[in-house]
Every structure is written in structure tokens, then in C-alpha cells.
Amino acid sequence: MAKWTPKHEAPEPLEGPIVPTVVGGTVLWFVLFLVQLPFYGWFDDHGHAWWVWTCLAGGGLGLIGIWYVRRRDAAIRRAAATPAP
């Protein structure tokens, strides 16, 4: 079996508004959790209680994501502000 070799270079990663995107997604997960919470009995009766807890887990992981991308963004800005030797 031949070793796989790429036929072209990988494109540069896209940079965009990462922090607002992650914050928006996290807020969306928490809103979905809060909207489903009053209907927990119905979800539980139909075997879909995991939907509620999935939204809570998404919000919790989003908080970790916010922390991560804010630190990453700050590190990128520090590296850009540091003059090259």
C-alpha cells in the first residue's frame, strides 16, 4: 500500500469573529435549555429528557469555549504587538 501524500497545500485557516460566534452559540444553548425546562415532564414521558440535558451540556462546554477563544485571541494580539527581532 502506497503512502498517502497530499497533491496540494492546505489552505490557510480562516480568521473571523471567533469570540462573538462562540458567545452566540453558548447563549443559544442556554436559551434552548431554559425554553425546554418547563416541558421537562413531557420530554421525560416520551423518552427525550436527554434533549434538555444536551442543551445544558452545550451551554457548559460553550463557557469553556468562551474562556479558550478569549485567551487565544489575547495571545494572538500580544504576538502581533511584539516587534519581531
Salt bridges, closest charged atoms under 4 A:
GLU15 OE2 - ARG72 NH2 3.14
ASP73 OD2 - ARG77 NH2 3.13
